[in-house]
Amino acid sequence: MRLPARTMRLRLTLLYSSVFAGSGIILLGITYLLVSHAAGIFHVTGDFGGSQSADISFYGKPSLPELVQVRALVDRHREAILHELLVQSGIALGIMMVVSVALGWLVAGRALRPMGAMAVTVREISAGNLHERLAVQTPHDELKDLADTVDELLARLESAFDAQKHFVANAAHELRTPLTLERALLEEALTDGEATRASLRALAERLLTLSIDQDRRLAALLTLANSERGPDRQEPFDLAAVAQRVLDTEPSPIGAALAAAPVSGDPAQVERLIANLVDNAVRHNVPGGRADVVTGVQDGRALLSVSNTGPVIPPGEIERLFAPFQRLRTERTTHDDGHHGLGLSIVQAIATAHNAVITTHAAPSGGLLVEIAFPLRR
């Protein structure tokens, strides 16, 4: 015969029954000891000048054999009472054990009923209806906390699915545009019966430029995907040292105030984060403007700050710029500068993977300040 599955309800029933059985046995033992002690108190009285343990009164002075006989009779009676108490209590405990198993099964089912309803709801939720929630309307207890946690998880999953769909749609659009242009150029060359060597060479150079641009776009997409996956390794490093390496390779003059800021994570990814911020600050600056990089420790966090004196950015545009393939609306839409609107998306992905918090401020006079607070390495 197959044993029943060890469900949570069965385990709770066994737990309830075990607790009841243990409590019953302890209660039975205490009762037995108390009755045993009480049954040993009896008096035999007579005019022999003293008292002995007995529950019979004598008239006159009893003899010693009579006392021994009475004592034996009382002991047998006491043992019979204790034995009867033990047997009857054991029977009662056995009956209540059966009752406790039945009641435990009912109580466990009652307690687990909300969890069963939650399981059914979660099982019916898929990628097509991630907007549904458990929305348990019970008093605040452990099950309510569990339901709220599941709802928060579903909300994060819905947000991630929406972001993924949006990203895939944008990526498809970004990749389709150069492919469509390449195909049009090739079809034009094939249908041109008067194509010369020079025109074909010009076409090849243009296709090569488009291919290089597409390769950069794919490399940026791969970097974004790797950044969202999280750090490849965890090691201690200093934000100031990483920022200095980035500034050493930057041809444009950058102001720097680099104080020690020890953190942990992937220094290669953080270096890419700083490089993207510096590149963004330089590329979107005004002629003769200033860009600054600052590192240090503030309020128990390792702080990285990159700012510039670029054009005025509307406050509503800042959050949109951190989405993939998004640029300032004043920017040109061609991609011959080698940038594809993924720089700040990569910055956000790397910061999120390192449990860092991004804060942005657009100056009224123009420019953007990006502050990233990393957990401080103790």
Sequence and secondary structure as in RCSB ss.txt:
>XXXX:A:sequence
MRLPARTMRLRLTLLYSSVFAGSGIILLGITYLLVSHAAGIFHVTGDFGGSQSADISFYGKPSLPELVQVRALVD
RHREAILHELLVQSGIALGIMMVVSVALGWLVAGRALRPMGAMAVTVREISAGNLHERLAVQTPHDELKDLADTV
DELLARLESAFDAQKHFVANAAHELRTPLTLERALLEEALTDGEATRASLRALAERLLTLSIDQDRRLAALLTLA
NSERGPDRQEPFDLAAVAQRVLDTEPSPIGAALAAAPVSGDPAQVERLIANLVDNAVRHNVPGGRADVVTGVQDG
RALLSVSNTGPVIPPGEIERLFAPFQRLRTERTTHDDGHHGLGLSIVQAIATAHNAVITTHAAPSGGLLVEIAFP
LRR
>XXXX:A:secstr
       HHHHHHHHHHHHHHHHHHHHHHHHHHHHHHHHT   EE SSSSEES S B SS   HHHHHHHHHHHH
HHHHHHHHHHHHHHHHHHHHHHHHHHHHHHHHHHHHHHHHHHHHHHHHH  GGGTT      S SSHHHHHHHHH
HHHHHHHHHHHHHHHHHHHHHHHHHHHHHHHHHHHHHHHHH TT  HHHHHHHHHHHHHHHHHHHHHHHHHHHHH
HHHH  S  EEEEHHHHHHHHHHT  S  EEEE   EEEE HHHHHHHHHHHHHHHHHT  TT  EEEEEEEETT
EEEEEEEE  S   HHHHHHHTSTT   TTS S  TTS  S HHHHHHHHHHHTT EEEEEE TTS EEEEEEEE
   
